[in-house]
Amino acid sequence: MIPEEPFVRLLPTQACDMVPSAVRWAQAVHTALKAVPRQEMLRPARESLSAVTWVLAAAADFEDRIPPAFTAEVLAREAGVGARVWQKRTAWLREHGWLEHAGAHAWSGWQLRSPGVEHPQPGTRPA
């Protein structure tokens, strides 16, 4: 039997090593999550959403974007969840206005968002 290689993290795990705006985003997601009734989202789903949220925050750059080099597979592995759980949790974040694809395609990377806040498109200036 071939021994399994130890998992090496690619992303920071401490908030102090992350982009401050991404940390604020993750904290805001957690605050919003507290308002979701426990009957709607059970503890395992909350825990995996927390892991996904912090991995997205850790991968974000100073423009709150997650580059396409961080594939769903890589990010799910960092979060310690499977592909299907990753899809469900990122879908929840998108449906609630916290996350969107950075470009026209799913492979364009991600953009962290805050619901109800107008976000200018990258490369444009606000009026």
JOSUL-V855357 format. One record per residue. N is the residue number from 1. RES is the residue in one small letter. PHI is phi in degrees with one decimal (none if undefined). BURIAL is 1 if it has 9 or more other ideal C-beta (glycine too) atoms within 8 Angstrom, else 0. D_CENTER is the distance of its C-alpha to the mean C-alpha in Angstrom with 1 decimal. Layout:
n=N res=RES phi=PHI burial=BURIAL d_center=D_CENTER
n=N res=RES phi=PHI burial=BURIAL d_center=D_CENTER
This chain:
n=1 res=m phi=none burial=0 d_center=35.6
n=2 res=i phi=-85.8 burial=0 d_center=33.2
n=3 res=p phi=-67.1 burial=0 d_center=31.1
n=4 res=e phi=-76.5 burial=0 d_center=27.3
n=5 res=e phi=-70.9 burial=0 d_center=25.8
n=6 res=p phi=-67.0 burial=0 d_center=23.8
n=7 res=f phi=-75.3 burial=0 d_center=20.0
n=8 res=v phi=-110.4 burial=0 d_center=19.2
n=9 res=r phi=-71.3 burial=0 d_center=15.9
n=10 res=l phi=-97.1 burial=0 d_center=14.8
n=11 res=l phi=-114.8 burial=0 d_center=12.3
n=12 res=p phi=-66.0 burial=0 d_center=13.4
n=13 res=t phi=-113.6 burial=0 d_center=13.3
n=14 res=q phi=-104.7 burial=0 d_center=15.0
n=15 res=a phi=-56.9 burial=0 d_center=13.8
n=16 res=c phi=-65.7 burial=0 d_center=17.0
n=17 res=d phi=-98.1 burial=0 d_center=15.9
n=18 res=m phi=-105.2 burial=1 d_center=12.8
n=19 res=v phi=-64.4 burial=1 d_center=13.1
n=20 res=p phi=-54.2 burial=0 d_center=14.4
n=21 res=s phi=-66.6 burial=1 d_center=12.9
n=22 res=a phi=-70.7 burial=1 d_center=9.3
n=23 res=v phi=-65.3 burial=1 d_center=10.8
n=24 res=r phi=-61.1 burial=0 d_center=12.4
n=25 res=w phi=-61.0 burial=1 d_center=9.4
n=26 res=a phi=-61.4 burial=1 d_center=8.0
n=27 res=q phi=-64.8 burial=0 d_center=11.7
n=28 res=a phi=-66.9 burial=1 d_center=12.2
n=29 res=v phi=-61.0 burial=1 d_center=9.7
n=30 res=h phi=-64.7 burial=1 d_center=11.8
n=31 res=t phi=-63.7 burial=0 d_center=14.9
n=32 res=a phi=-64.2 burial=1 d_center=14.4
n=33 res=l phi=-64.6 burial=1 d_center=13.8
n=34 res=k phi=-62.4 burial=0 d_center=17.2
n=35 res=a phi=-80.9 burial=0 d_center=18.9
n=36 res=v phi=-79.6 burial=0 d_center=18.1
n=37 res=p phi=-57.7 burial=0 d_center=21.2
n=38 res=r phi=-59.6 burial=0 d_center=21.2
n=39 res=q phi=-68.9 burial=0 d_center=23.1
n=40 res=e phi=-79.9 burial=0 d_center=20.3
n=41 res=m phi=-139.0 burial=1 d_center=17.6
n=42 res=l phi=-74.7 burial=0 d_center=19.1
n=43 res=r phi=-53.4 burial=0 d_center=18.3
n=44 res=p phi=-60.2 burial=0 d_center=16.9
n=45 res=a phi=-68.2 burial=1 d_center=14.4
n=46 res=r phi=-62.1 burial=1 d_center=13.5
n=47 res=e phi=-66.0 burial=0 d_center=13.3
n=48 res=s phi=-70.5 burial=1 d_center=11.1
n=49 res=l phi=-64.7 burial=1 d_center=8.6
n=50 res=s phi=-61.7 burial=1 d_center=9.0
n=51 res=a phi=-62.5 burial=1 d_center=8.5
n=52 res=v phi=-64.3 burial=1 d_center=5.2
n=53 res=t phi=-59.3 burial=1 d_center=4.1
n=54 res=w phi=-70.3 burial=1 d_center=6.3
n=55 res=v phi=-67.7 burial=1 d_center=5.7
n=56 res=l phi=-62.1 burial=1 d_center=2.9
n=57 res=a phi=-63.0 burial=1 d_center=5.7
n=58 res=a phi=-66.3 burial=1 d_center=8.2
n=59 res=a phi=-85.6 burial=1 d_center=7.9
n=60 res=a phi=-71.3 burial=1 d_center=8.3
n=61 res=d phi=-96.3 burial=0 d_center=12.1
n=62 res=f phi=-72.1 burial=0 d_center=14.5
n=63 res=e phi=-105.0 burial=0 d_center=14.0
n=64 res=d phi=59.1 burial=1 d_center=10.2
n=65 res=r phi=-108.2 burial=1 d_center=9.9
n=66 res=i phi=-107.8 burial=1 d_center=8.4
n=67 res=p phi=-63.4 burial=0 d_center=11.8
n=68 res=p phi=-62.8 burial=0 d_center=12.9
n=69 res=a phi=-62.5 burial=0 d_center=14.3
n=70 res=f phi=-87.0 burial=1 d_center=11.0
n=71 res=t phi=-72.5 burial=0 d_center=11.7
n=72 res=a phi=-57.5 burial=1 d_center=10.1
n=73 res=e phi=-62.6 burial=0 d_center=12.8
n=74 res=v phi=-65.6 burial=1 d_center=12.1
n=75 res=l phi=-67.3 burial=1 d_center=8.4
n=76 res=a phi=-62.6 burial=1 d_center=9.7
n=77 res=r phi=-63.0 burial=0 d_center=12.6
n=78 res=e phi=-61.4 burial=1 d_center=11.0
n=79 res=a phi=-79.7 burial=1 d_center=9.4
n=80 res=g phi=76.4 burial=0 d_center=13.0
n=81 res=v phi=-123.8 burial=1 d_center=12.5
n=82 res=g phi=-82.5 burial=0 d_center=14.4
n=83 res=a phi=-60.6 burial=0 d_center=13.8
n=84 res=r phi=-67.1 burial=0 d_center=14.8
n=85 res=v phi=-65.3 burial=1 d_center=12.6
n=86 res=w phi=-57.1 burial=1 d_center=9.5
n=87 res=q phi=-60.6 burial=1 d_center=11.1
n=88 res=k phi=-64.6 burial=1 d_center=11.9
n=89 res=r phi=-72.3 burial=1 d_center=8.7
n=90 res=t phi=-68.8 burial=1 d_center=6.9
n=91 res=a phi=-63.2 burial=0 d_center=10.5
n=92 res=w phi=-61.3 burial=1 d_center=10.6
n=93 res=l phi=-62.4 burial=1 d_center=7.9
n=94 res=r phi=-66.3 burial=1 d_center=9.8
n=95 res=e phi=-61.4 burial=0 d_center=13.1
n=96 res=h phi=-98.2 burial=0 d_center=12.7
n=97 res=g phi=83.6 burial=0 d_center=12.0
n=98 res=w phi=-92.8 burial=1 d_center=8.6
n=99 res=l phi=-152.1 burial=1 d_center=7.2
n=100 res=e phi=-149.2 burial=0 d_center=9.8
n=101 res=h phi=-69.4 burial=1 d_center=11.1
n=102 res=a phi=-72.2 burial=1 d_center=12.5
n=103 res=g phi=-136.0 burial=0 d_center=15.9
n=104 res=a phi=-74.2 burial=0 d_center=18.2
n=105 res=h phi=-123.0 burial=0 d_center=17.0
n=106 res=a phi=-61.4 burial=0 d_center=14.1
n=107 res=w phi=-89.9 burial=0 d_center=14.7
n=108 res=s phi=-84.9 burial=1 d_center=14.4
n=109 res=g phi=97.5 burial=1 d_center=10.9
n=110 res=w phi=-123.3 burial=1 d_center=8.1
n=111 res=q phi=-131.4 burial=1 d_center=8.8
n=112 res=l phi=-73.6 burial=1 d_center=7.3
n=113 res=r phi=-134.1 burial=1 d_center=10.1
n=114 res=s phi=-120.2 burial=1 d_center=12.2
n=115 res=p phi=-58.6 burial=0 d_center=14.4
n=116 res=g phi=79.6 burial=0 d_center=18.0
n=117 res=v phi=-108.0 burial=0 d_center=17.6
n=118 res=e phi=-72.9 burial=0 d_center=19.2
n=119 res=h phi=-116.0 burial=0 d_center=17.3
n=120 res=p phi=-68.0 burial=0 d_center=19.7
n=121 res=q phi=-68.3 burial=0 d_center=19.2
n=122 res=p phi=-56.4 burial=0 d_center=18.8
n=123 res=g phi=87.4 burial=0 d_center=22.3
n=124 res=t phi=-112.8 burial=0 d_center=23.9
n=125 res=r phi=-108.7 burial=0 d_center=25.3
n=126 res=p phi=-63.7 burial=0 d_center=25.2
n=127 res=a phi=-73.2 burial=0 d_center=28.7
